[in-house]
């Protein structure tokens, strides 16, 4: 595993980084935004997860509507990130905590090395990350979350990458508090 | 440089991110990309309903499979000719005359009159 700066402030530790897994052609942040803007990928994903899509958590939604809804969400998420990258981190609202929240919905305190997620209001798009400092996040991947829990294979894979990234950080002398391991992921 | 940034910098991959350039492209071309996405969904739905592969469609339209791939990914700035050829090859309607008459073209004519 390696790290890739996505956008990082010149004069502080503020910014977004991504993991780049061994043997993969690109980092997880770039990969997420590439696939989530790929209509064929989205169509296949919703075909494969049709039961969850039409199972009631979000109501019964057609694949066409699901693709369009995802594109609206990713536009909002990507625009926010792009604005951060352009405007820097100086302003009152230029804090990534506006976008990233703790992974666990019942976890209200924001701490260092916390597993985090970015999402748009009540949307289904998630960008998963580890909080390294007040305004510094390491993105480990992203997903479309159609279910209330994290049991689906693609979501389990995201949890696995969060754990892999934490292990990588610890191995390389960037430690995290052990008590965060006990949080229930949602 | 602070300690965290210094530590992270020692672990950097040799392949930098190209997200920002792509995000800018998507932002600058958002309006037609949305229309391209809607057409891609119509094409993918039709392929599935007719049990037709992208390769079959490419052969029927006499274009390369790579071009079909771009179309279904929603990344292609399609010409009216390509849209008409997709309609013929798949037996579907993507843009109807009614849409055009009820849309800005006719409204523009009326307001100009």
Interface residues (C-beta under 8 A of the other chain):
Chain A: X2 X3 X4 X5 X6 X7 X8 X12 X13 X17 X18 X20 X26 X27 X29 X30 X33 X34 X37 X38 X39 X40 X41 X43 X47 X63 X64 X67 X68 X71 X75 X78 X79 X81 X82 X85 X132 X133 X136 X172 X173 X174
Chain B: X2 X4 X5 X7 X8 X10 X11 X12 X13 X14 X15 X16 X17 X18 X19 X20 X22 X23 X24 X26 X27 X30 X34 X37 X38 X40 X41 X42 X44 X45 X48 X69 X72 X73 X74 X75
